[in-house]
């Protein structure tokens, strides 16, 4: 497993936080996601054999936020 934290811009409420969590956790290989609304960050644990940081950022961007 690999742990990383990415910056997420554009979150302003609990709904935004849930949308980002859902977008990242829907990726194959992601084992855990903790989105911090106040810090504007997402801590992600994932299997580098199944996904990568670019796919995680793309999922956030596709959900309408900026990673």
Secondary structure, 3 states (H helix, E strand, C coil): CEEEEEECECCCCHHHHHHHHHHHHCCCCEEEEEEECCCCEEEEEECCCCCCHHHHHHHHHHCCCEC
